[in-house]
């Protein structure tokens, strides 16, 4: 008999007993249990289980999940003995008394996680534009023995691309290991450690998983990249702090829309790409980082301009490219999405559409993560993490164009029935979470909302999506009124004359 917590297993009788009573778990479920017992403490892949239990039948993976659930239900309070390894398979942590050691293992080779010699596989990289200086600063910071560096910035600004490029540069050194931990798709904090184990390529232990993880990391040197930490910021911060104490030889690079705020952290702001000024010359537009990125994506997606050089583009088209870059604030993700839209609309109609349909910009890649499929989804990724008061302040600030001071913000929010101190606290938190851009002039600070954020909010993101959040806000945005305000603010004729009228008005007000 084999002990599994409070249950006993007889492989000969093919029965699971609890309190002396045989439990009916089904033939398939027992086959799975037997396989896990024979490979106790080792990862058993989903493919291995399917081949063993359903050798001559093609079944859906959810059949396996149903039987795993039945086993866990039978084990009751000991259900956690069967550990799910995300994306890989299952692992039986084992029972008491070491009785399982007497079970002869099968000859079928098991799938075990071996420590990676040079690091975990990095995501596909992209050719960066305008990031050489920031990469140099990042490398210098790591060389200065900063244990933790956090790349912060708004959604779509290119934090992940920058981290991946740095990881690839580090992999060129054969003595340097790089481990990439993707957290964006992780919904439940309790799976955080499992995600680390999977990314590091090490087996899960039956004892204290945190102590085991730190012990494994203390034996390694190299770079650990933690991507998209903001939605699990408290749990990630606590784990990173424990890792830094126990593994001083490790360097950690995190990407997040806000800092982790733990000891030893250095934050580096990832800014938008430089955009041309409204009165920029043709050459100045073409040499701006945002225009170079936009043109590169546009040529890659549109066969009609694929072979067109910069010299062959007319001045009016170049001017429109500059306007696109300014409207999108130089955000790489938005520029890539706009390039895809330009293929069907052309540059002129693209510019005309950005005032009221920027929130409809969508990814050019079908494989883009859900949070980067549309500009609206990118903003909602941050919006859903805000408190009720933060959402209220953010929606009210969307009515302010250009940069503004704290005093102007407080005056604008007087009708929001929020105390001045609450508004100040919310603005600090919104700036920390990269939803407000901050610029300095001497001892003063000025704030600005990215155009994509402002337009998505004005067109109803707050009211449409608040019901999807865990803490719905009944004070939703008045969509018709917001649309009316937006159209009134930009009340100029359509067509080429309208474009030039807006262009001249922008010059007049200094935007």
BELLIN-V631865 format. One record per backbone hydrogen bond with DSSP energy under -1.0 kcal/mol. NH is the residue of the N-H (numbers start at 1). CO is the residue of the C=O. E is the energy in kcal/mol with one decimal. If there is no record, write none. Layout:
nh=<NH & NH>
co=<CO & CO>
e=<E & E>
This chain:
nh=<2 & 4 & 7 & 8 & 9 & 10 & 14 & 15 & 17 & 18 & 21 & 23 & 30 & 31 & 32 & 33 & 34 & 35 & 36 & 37 & 38 & 40 & 41 & 42 & 44 & 46 & 49 & 50 & 51 & 52 & 53 & 54 & 57 & 63 & 65 & 66 & 67 & 68 & 69 & 70 & 71 & 72 & 73 & 74 & 75 & 76 & 78 & 79 & 81 & 82 & 83 & 85 & 88 & 89 & 90 & 91 & 93 & 101 & 102 & 103 & 135 & 136 & 137 & 138 & 139 & 140 & 141 & 142 & 143 & 144 & 145 & 146 & 149 & 150 & 151 & 152 & 157 & 162 & 163 & 164 & 165 & 166 & 167 & 168 & 169 & 170 & 171 & 173 & 176 & 178 & 179 & 181 & 183 & 186 & 191 & 192 & 195 & 196 & 197 & 198 & 199 & 200 & 202 & 212 & 213 & 214 & 215 & 216 & 217 & 218 & 220 & 223 & 224 & 225 & 226 & 227 & 229 & 232 & 233 & 236 & 237 & 238 & 239 & 240 & 241 & 242 & 243 & 244 & 245 & 246 & 247 & 250 & 251 & 252 & 253 & 254 & 255 & 256 & 265 & 266 & 268 & 270 & 273 & 280 & 285 & 286 & 287 & 288 & 290 & 292 & 293 & 294 & 295 & 296 & 297 & 298 & 299 & 300 & 301 & 302 & 305 & 308 & 313 & 318 & 319 & 320 & 321 & 322 & 323 & 324 & 325 & 326 & 327 & 328 & 329 & 330 & 331 & 333 & 335 & 336 & 337 & 338 & 339 & 340 & 341 & 342 & 345 & 346 & 350 & 351 & 352 & 353 & 354 & 357 & 360 & 361 & 363 & 368 & 372 & 373 & 375 & 378 & 379 & 380 & 381 & 383 & 384 & 385 & 386 & 391 & 392 & 393 & 394 & 395 & 396 & 397 & 399 & 400 & 404 & 409 & 410 & 411 & 412 & 413 & 414 & 416 & 423 & 424 & 425 & 426 & 427 & 428 & 429 & 430 & 431 & 432 & 433 & 434 & 435 & 437 & 439 & 441 & 444 & 446 & 447 & 448 & 454 & 455 & 456 & 457 & 458 & 459 & 460 & 461 & 464 & 465 & 466 & 468 & 469 & 476 & 479 & 482 & 483 & 484 & 485 & 486 & 487 & 488 & 489 & 490 & 491 & 492 & 499 & 500 & 501 & 502 & 503 & 504 & 505 & 506 & 507 & 508 & 509 & 511>
co=<9 & 7 & 4 & 17 & 2 & 15 & 10 & 10 & 8 & 21 & 18 & 16 & 26 & 27 & 28 & 29 & 30 & 31 & 32 & 33 & 34 & 37 & 92 & 39 & 90 & 88 & 45 & 46 & 47 & 48 & 49 & 50 & 54 & 60 & 61 & 62 & 63 & 64 & 65 & 66 & 67 & 68 & 69 & 70 & 71 & 72 & 75 & 76 & 78 & 79 & 91 & 89 & 85 & 85 & 44 & 83 & 81 & 98 & 99 & 100 & 131 & 132 & 133 & 134 & 135 & 136 & 137 & 138 & 139 & 140 & 142 & 141 & 252 & 266 & 254 & 268 & 154 & 158 & 159 & 160 & 161 & 162 & 163 & 164 & 165 & 166 & 167 & 170 & 173 & 118 & 223 & 225 & 227 & 183 & 188 & 189 & 191 & 192 & 193 & 194 & 195 & 196 & 197 & 208 & 209 & 210 & 211 & 212 & 213 & 214 & 217 & 177 & 251 & 179 & 253 & 181 & 255 & 229 & 230 & 232 & 233 & 234 & 235 & 236 & 237 & 238 & 239 & 240 & 241 & 242 & 243 & 247 & 222 & 147 & 224 & 149 & 226 & 151 & 262 & 148 & 150 & 152 & 330 & 277 & 281 & 282 & 283 & 285 & 274 & 288 & 289 & 290 & 291 & 292 & 293 & 294 & 295 & 296 & 297 & 298 & 302 & 305 & 310 & 314 & 315 & 316 & 317 & 318 & 319 & 320 & 321 & 322 & 323 & 324 & 326 & 325 & 328 & 156 & 331 & 332 & 333 & 334 & 335 & 336 & 337 & 338 & 341 & 342 & 346 & 347 & 348 & 349 & 350 & 353 & 357 & 358 & 373 & 365 & 369 & 370 & 361 & 374 & 375 & 376 & 377 & 379 & 380 & 382 & 383 & 387 & 388 & 389 & 390 & 391 & 392 & 393 & 396 & 397 & 447 & 405 & 406 & 407 & 408 & 409 & 411 & 413 & 419 & 420 & 421 & 422 & 423 & 424 & 425 & 426 & 427 & 428 & 429 & 431 & 430 & 448 & 446 & 444 & 441 & 439 & 404 & 437 & 450 & 451 & 452 & 453 & 454 & 455 & 457 & 456 & 460 & 461 & 462 & 465 & 466 & 474 & 477 & 478 & 479 & 480 & 481 & 482 & 483 & 484 & 485 & 486 & 488 & 490 & 495 & 496 & 497 & 498 & 499 & 500 & 501 & 502 & 503 & 504 & 505 & 506>
e=<-2.8 & -3.0 & -2.2 & -2.7 & -2.9 & -2.5 & -1.1 & -1.7 & -3.6 & -2.5 & -1.5 & -3.5 & -2.0 & -2.3 & -2.1 & -2.3 & -3.0 & -2.0 & -2.3 & -2.4 & -2.5 & -1.5 & -2.5 & -2.2 & -2.9 & -1.9 & -1.9 & -2.7 & -2.4 & -1.7 & -3.0 & -2.1 & -1.1 & -1.4 & -1.7 & -2.0 & -1.7 & -2.3 & -2.3 & -1.8 & -2.1 & -2.4 & -2.3 & -2.0 & -2.0 & -1.1 & -2.0 & -1.8 & -2.1 & -1.6 & -3.2 & -2.7 & -2.6 & -1.7 & -2.5 & -2.2 & -3.1 & -1.1 & -2.0 & -2.1 & -2.6 & -2.3 & -2.3 & -2.4 & -2.6 & -2.3 & -2.1 & -2.0 & -2.2 & -1.5 & -1.3 & -1.6 & -2.4 & -2.3 & -3.4 & -2.3 & -1.5 & -1.9 & -2.3 & -2.8 & -2.2 & -2.2 & -2.4 & -2.4 & -2.1 & -2.2 & -1.8 & -1.5 & -2.2 & -1.1 & -2.8 & -3.3 & -2.0 & -1.4 & -2.0 & -2.0 & -2.0 & -1.8 & -2.6 & -2.4 & -2.3 & -2.4 & -1.9 & -2.2 & -2.5 & -2.5 & -2.2 & -2.3 & -2.5 & -2.3 & -1.8 & -2.8 & -3.0 & -3.6 & -2.6 & -2.6 & -2.1 & -1.7 & -1.1 & -2.9 & -2.4 & -2.1 & -2.1 & -3.0 & -2.3 & -1.7 & -2.3 & -2.7 & -1.5 & -1.8 & -2.6 & -1.7 & -2.1 & -2.7 & -2.6 & -2.8 & -2.4 & -2.5 & -1.5 & -2.1 & -2.7 & -3.2 & -2.8 & -1.9 & -2.3 & -2.4 & -1.9 & -1.2 & -2.2 & -2.1 & -2.2 & -2.5 & -2.8 & -2.0 & -2.2 & -2.7 & -2.5 & -1.6 & -1.4 & -2.3 & -1.3 & -1.6 & -1.2 & -2.0 & -2.5 & -2.1 & -2.2 & -2.1 & -1.8 & -2.4 & -2.3 & -2.1 & -2.7 & -2.0 & -1.4 & -1.5 & -2.1 & -2.4 & -2.4 & -2.4 & -2.2 & -2.6 & -2.1 & -1.5 & -1.7 & -2.3 & -2.3 & -2.0 & -1.8 & -2.4 & -2.2 & -1.9 & -1.1 & -2.0 & -1.9 & -1.6 & -2.9 & -1.4 & -2.1 & -1.6 & -1.8 & -1.9 & -2.1 & -2.5 & -1.7 & -2.7 & -2.5 & -1.4 & -1.7 & -2.2 & -2.1 & -2.5 & -2.5 & -2.6 & -2.1 & -2.4 & -1.5 & -2.0 & -2.4 & -2.0 & -2.5 & -2.3 & -2.1 & -1.4 & -1.2 & -1.7 & -2.4 & -2.6 & -2.3 & -2.6 & -2.5 & -2.3 & -2.2 & -2.8 & -2.4 & -2.3 & -1.9 & -1.5 & -2.8 & -3.3 & -2.5 & -2.3 & -1.9 & -2.9 & -3.0 & -1.8 & -2.6 & -2.7 & -2.1 & -2.0 & -2.6 & -2.2 & -1.5 & -2.4 & -2.7 & -2.6 & -1.3 & -1.7 & -1.1 & -2.1 & -1.3 & -2.5 & -2.6 & -2.2 & -2.4 & -2.5 & -2.6 & -2.5 & -2.2 & -1.0 & -1.4 & -1.8 & -1.9 & -2.3 & -2.3 & -2.3 & -2.3 & -2.7 & -2.4 & -2.6 & -1.8 & -2.2 & -1.9 & -2.0>
